[in-house]
């Protein structure tokens, strides 16, 4: 019997299934296997818009592999938990490396080696990938190929589809004729105490209770933030989170999914997926307020020790956020 209903018996557990996904699709250029791994109604969120369906996901995968031939993904972390009798959710973190030898995604090839952190949340259901949230340290990639954040955002803007027209209502009072794609929900998480600890901590930080950082972070906490920034301690954590929140002070912050684990020979760990949605109406990480409406996807993972949170990894797509601002202000 397979480890979950609907999955092929060759997969002994979620780790084996996810390794195959990484090996065949993420690194192996087996684009012919896209239909085998992806559900017909799969949706991908890379932080700057939704890609519905296997064809769109296959194109996005091909574009990345073309720009970064020989891309390798070394997994640092994986947390997973069943979300139903025939489904599971996993949070992963990778160190990625490749050479920018191909055109397209990042402009003309530079031949430069790039290394960056990537994080994901993956929902697999009845033997196929149903939804995935993926973030890469795009700021770090741009830095390594010699491109400014603003130029990278303008490239991204040129590749973004036109903003959808306002929804219309039919004469009969019906909804718009074509609804935009929506991400399916794998539920709230595995209800582990450490997942709730991280979710509550970040929620309080983004709610303005910055003092919780000094109380709940290890004094020597290691911090890994967009732009390959490596920080240490509560003060630098406060600077990062305050810079983001100050740029969008009226935006709605929501934690959508929680995972946690406490296993033998491992520290307590947690992963959350969150969004920040609203106006760019404050002075912070994105300069002078523009009033632009943005939607930010974020992924945060953490390890805990006897003195509090001792390691934190957080990513959001900074060039994608700036592209949303540039599109709104013309």
C-alpha positions as CSV (number, residue, x, y, z in Angstrom):
1,X,0.0,0.0,0.0
2,X,1.3,3.5,-0.7
3,X,2.1,5.7,2.2
4,X,-0.9,7.9,1.4
5,X,-4.0,7.0,-0.6
6,X,-3.7,7.9,-4.2
7,X,0.1,7.9,-4.3
8,X,2.3,5.5,-6.2
9,X,3.5,2.6,-4.0
10,X,7.2,3.4,-5.0
11,X,7.1,6.4,-2.7
12,X,7.8,5.2,0.9
13,X,7.2,8.6,2.4
14,X,6.7,12.3,1.6
15,X,10.5,12.9,1.6
16,X,11.0,10.4,-1.3
17,X,8.2,11.9,-3.3
18,X,9.6,15.4,-2.8
19,X,13.1,14.3,-3.7
20,X,11.8,12.9,-7.0
21,X,10.0,16.2,-7.7
22,X,13.3,18.1,-7.1
23,X,15.4,15.7,-9.0
24,X,13.2,15.3,-12.1
25,X,11.6,18.8,-12.4
26,X,13.8,21.2,-10.4
27,X,17.2,19.9,-11.6
28,X,16.8,17.2,-14.2
29,X,15.1,19.0,-17.0
30,X,12.5,16.3,-17.3
31,X,9.8,18.6,-18.7
32,X,8.2,15.5,-20.2
33,X,7.3,14.4,-16.7
34,X,5.4,17.6,-15.9
35,X,2.0,15.9,-16.6
36,X,2.9,13.0,-14.4
37,X,3.7,15.1,-11.3
38,X,1.2,18.0,-11.6
39,X,-2.5,17.9,-11.1
40,X,-4.6,19.2,-14.0
41,X,-5.8,22.1,-11.8
42,X,-2.4,22.8,-10.2
43,X,-1.6,26.5,-9.2
44,X,1.8,28.0,-8.6
45,X,2.4,31.2,-6.6
46,X,5.9,32.7,-7.0
47,X,5.1,35.9,-5.2
48,X,4.2,38.0,-8.2
49,X,1.1,36.4,-9.6
50,X,-0.5,33.0,-10.0
51,X,0.3,30.5,-12.7
52,X,-2.6,28.1,-13.2
53,X,-2.2,24.7,-14.9
54,X,0.6,22.4,-15.8
55,X,1.4,24.2,-19.1
56,X,2.0,27.6,-17.3
57,X,4.1,25.9,-14.6
58,X,6.1,24.0,-17.3
59,X,6.9,27.2,-19.1
60,X,8.0,28.9,-15.9
61,X,10.3,25.9,-15.1
62,X,11.7,25.9,-18.6
63,X,12.5,29.6,-18.4
64,X,14.4,29.2,-15.2
65,X,16.4,26.2,-16.4
66,X,17.2,28.1,-19.7
67,X,18.5,31.1,-17.8
68,X,20.5,29.0,-15.2
69,X,21.7,25.8,-16.9
70,X,23.0,23.2,-14.5
71,X,20.9,24.6,-11.7
72,X,21.3,22.5,-8.5
73,X,19.1,22.5,-5.4
74,X,20.6,21.3,-2.1
75,X,17.9,20.9,0.5
76,X,18.6,22.3,4.0
77,X,15.2,21.7,5.6
78,X,12.0,19.9,5.2
79,X,8.9,19.8,7.4
80,X,5.9,17.8,6.3
81,X,2.6,16.7,7.7
82,X,-0.5,14.9,6.4
83,X,-3.3,17.3,5.6
84,X,-5.9,14.6,4.8
85,X,-5.8,10.8,4.3
86,X,-4.6,11.3,0.7
87,X,-2.6,14.5,1.0
88,X,0.3,16.2,2.7
89,X,1.9,19.7,3.0
90,X,5.6,20.3,3.1
91,X,7.8,23.3,3.8
92,X,11.3,23.2,2.4
93,X,14.4,25.3,2.2
94,X,17.2,25.0,-0.4
95,X,20.5,26.4,-1.3
96,X,20.5,26.8,-5.1
97,X,23.4,27.3,-7.4
98,X,23.7,27.8,-11.2
99,X,25.6,29.8,-13.8
100,X,23.8,32.6,-15.6
101,X,24.6,31.3,-19.1
102,X,21.2,31.6,-20.7
103,X,19.1,34.5,-21.9
104,X,15.6,35.5,-20.9
105,X,14.6,35.5,-17.2
106,X,17.5,37.7,-16.1
107,X,18.3,39.5,-19.3
108,X,21.4,38.7,-21.5
109,X,23.6,36.0,-20.0
110,X,26.5,37.2,-17.9
111,X,28.3,33.9,-17.3
112,X,28.3,34.6,-13.5
113,X,27.8,32.0,-10.9
114,X,24.8,32.7,-8.7
115,X,24.0,31.2,-5.3
116,X,20.8,31.9,-3.5
117,X,18.3,30.7,-0.9
118,X,14.9,29.3,-2.0
119,X,11.9,28.4,0.1
120,X,8.7,26.6,-0.7
121,X,5.4,25.2,0.6
122,X,4.1,22.3,-1.4
123,X,0.7,20.7,-1.2
124,X,0.4,17.2,-2.8
125,X,-3.0,15.6,-3.1
126,X,-4.0,12.1,-4.4
127,X,-0.7,11.5,-6.0
128,X,0.0,14.8,-7.7
129,X,1.2,18.3,-6.9
130,X,-1.9,20.5,-6.4
131,X,-0.5,23.8,-5.2
132,X,2.9,25.3,-4.6
133,X,4.2,28.6,-3.1
134,X,7.8,29.3,-4.1
135,X,10.1,32.1,-3.2
136,X,13.7,32.7,-4.3
137,X,16.1,35.3,-3.1
138,X,15.7,37.3,-6.3
139,X,17.5,40.3,-4.8
140,X,20.6,38.2,-4.2
141,X,20.4,36.9,-7.8
142,X,20.3,40.4,-9.2
143,X,23.2,41.5,-7.0
144,X,25.4,38.7,-8.3
145,X,24.7,39.4,-12.0
146,X,25.2,43.2,-11.5
147,X,21.7,44.4,-11.8
148,X,20.0,47.0,-9.5
149,X,16.8,46.2,-7.7
150,X,15.0,48.9,-9.7
151,X,16.3,47.6,-13.0
152,X,15.3,44.1,-12.0
153,X,11.8,45.3,-11.1
154,X,11.5,47.0,-14.5
155,X,12.5,43.8,-16.2
156,X,9.9,42.0,-14.1
157,X,7.3,44.6,-15.0
158,X,7.9,44.1,-18.7
159,X,7.2,40.4,-18.3
160,X,4.1,40.8,-16.1
161,X,0.7,40.4,-17.8
162,X,-1.4,43.5,-18.1
163,X,-3.4,44.4,-15.0
164,X,-6.8,42.8,-15.2
165,X,-9.7,45.1,-16.0
166,X,-12.2,45.9,-13.2
167,X,-14.7,43.1,-12.7
168,X,-18.0,43.8,-14.3
169,X,-21.5,42.7,-13.2
170,X,-24.0,41.4,-15.7
171,X,-27.4,43.0,-16.2
172,X,-28.8,40.1,-14.2
173,X,-26.5,40.9,-11.3
174,X,-24.1,38.0,-11.9
175,X,-20.4,37.9,-11.3
176,X,-17.7,38.8,-13.8
177,X,-17.6,36.5,-16.8
178,X,-14.0,35.3,-16.1
179,X,-12.9,34.9,-12.5
180,X,-9.1,35.1,-11.8
181,X,-7.4,32.0,-10.6
182,X,-7.3,31.4,-6.9
183,X,-4.9,29.4,-4.8
184,X,-6.5,26.3,-3.2
185,X,-6.1,25.9,0.5
186,X,-4.4,22.9,2.2
187,X,-5.9,23.9,5.5
188,X,-4.4,25.7,8.5
189,X,-1.5,23.3,9.2
190,X,-0.6,20.5,11.5
191,X,-1.5,22.3,14.8
192,X,1.9,21.8,16.3
193,X,2.8,24.0,19.2
194,X,6.0,25.3,17.6
195,X,4.2,26.3,14.4
196,X,1.8,28.3,16.5
197,X,4.7,29.8,18.5
198,X,6.3,31.1,15.3
199,X,3.0,32.3,13.8
200,X,2.0,34.2,17.0
201,X,5.5,35.7,17.2
202,X,5.5,37.1,13.7
203,X,1.9,38.2,13.9
204,X,2.7,40.2,17.0
205,X,5.8,41.7,15.4
206,X,3.7,42.8,12.3
207,X,1.1,44.1,14.7
208,X,3.6,46.6,16.1
209,X,4.6,44.7,19.2
210,X,8.3,44.9,18.3
211,X,9.4,44.4,21.9
212,X,8.6,40.7,21.5
213,X,11.7,40.3,19.4
214,X,14.1,41.2,22.3
215,X,12.1,38.9,24.7
216,X,11.8,35.9,22.4
217,X,14.9,35.9,20.1
218,X,18.2,34.4,21.3
219,X,20.7,37.3,21.8
220,X,22.9,35.6,19.2
221,X,20.1,34.5,16.9
222,X,21.2,33.9,13.3
223,X,19.1,35.7,10.7
224,X,18.8,35.1,6.9
225,X,17.0,37.7,4.9
226,X,16.4,38.8,1.3
227,X,19.5,40.0,-0.5
228,X,21.6,37.3,1.1
229,X,21.7,39.4,4.2
230,X,23.0,37.5,7.2
231,X,22.3,39.2,10.5
232,X,22.6,38.4,14.2
233,X,20.5,39.2,17.3
234,X,17.2,41.0,18.1
235,X,18.3,44.4,17.0
236,X,18.9,43.4,13.4
237,X,15.7,41.3,13.3
238,X,13.8,44.4,14.5
239,X,15.3,46.5,11.7
240,X,14.2,44.0,9.0
241,X,10.7,43.5,10.2
242,X,10.2,47.2,11.0
243,X,11.5,48.2,7.6
244,X,8.9,46.0,5.9
245,X,6.0,46.9,8.1
246,X,6.8,50.7,8.0
247,X,6.4,50.6,4.2
248,X,2.9,49.2,4.4
249,X,1.5,50.4,7.8
250,X,-2.1,50.0,6.9
251,X,-1.8,46.7,5.0
252,X,-3.4,43.5,6.3
253,X,-1.1,40.9,7.6
254,X,-2.3,37.3,7.7
255,X,-0.7,34.0,8.6
256,X,-2.2,31.3,6.4
257,X,-0.4,28.1,7.2
258,X,1.6,26.7,10.1
259,X,3.9,23.7,10.4
260,X,5.9,22.6,13.4
261,X,8.0,19.7,14.5
262,X,10.0,18.5,17.5
263,X,12.0,15.4,16.6
264,X,14.9,13.4,18.0
265,X,18.3,14.9,17.3
266,X,16.7,18.1,15.9
267,X,15.9,21.4,17.5
268,X,12.2,22.5,17.6
269,X,11.4,23.8,14.1
270,X,8.5,25.7,12.5
271,X,7.5,27.1,9.1
272,X,4.7,29.6,8.3
273,X,3.3,31.1,5.1
274,X,2.0,34.7,5.3
275,X,0.7,37.6,3.2
276,X,0.8,41.3,3.5
277,X,-1.8,43.0,1.4
278,X,-2.6,46.7,1.1
279,X,-1.2,50.1,0.2
280,X,2.3,51.3,0.0
281,X,1.5,54.2,2.3
282,X,4.6,54.5,4.6
283,X,8.3,55.3,4.6
284,X,10.2,52.0,4.9
285,X,11.9,49.4,2.8
286,X,10.5,50.7,-0.5
287,X,11.2,54.4,-0.2
288,X,8.7,57.3,-0.6
289,X,5.0,56.2,-0.2
290,X,3.2,55.9,-3.5
291,X,-0.2,54.6,-2.4
292,X,0.2,51.6,-4.7
293,X,-1.7,48.5,-3.8
294,X,0.5,45.4,-3.4
295,X,0.2,41.8,-2.4
296,X,3.3,40.3,-0.7
297,X,3.8,36.5,-0.2
298,X,6.2,35.6,2.6
299,X,7.7,32.4,3.9
300,X,9.4,32.2,7.3
301,X,11.1,29.2,8.9
302,X,12.8,29.1,12.3
303,X,14.6,26.9,14.8
304,X,14.2,27.3,18.6
305,X,16.7,26.8,21.4
306,X,16.8,27.3,25.2
307,X,17.2,31.0,24.9
308,X,14.4,31.5,22.3
309,X,14.3,31.7,18.5
310,X,17.9,31.0,17.5
311,X,17.7,30.9,13.7
312,X,15.3,32.6,11.3
313,X,14.9,32.4,7.5
314,X,12.5,34.8,5.8
315,X,11.9,35.5,2.1
316,X,9.7,37.7,0.1
317,X,10.1,38.8,-3.6
318,X,11.4,42.3,-3.3
319,X,11.8,42.9,-7.1
320,X,8.3,41.6,-7.5
321,X,6.9,44.0,-4.9
322,X,8.7,47.0,-6.5
323,X,7.4,45.9,-9.9
324,X,3.8,46.1,-8.4
325,X,4.6,49.6,-7.1
326,X,6.0,50.7,-10.5
327,X,3.1,49.4,-12.4
328,X,0.6,51.3,-10.1
329,X,2.4,54.6,-10.4
330,X,3.2,54.3,-14.1
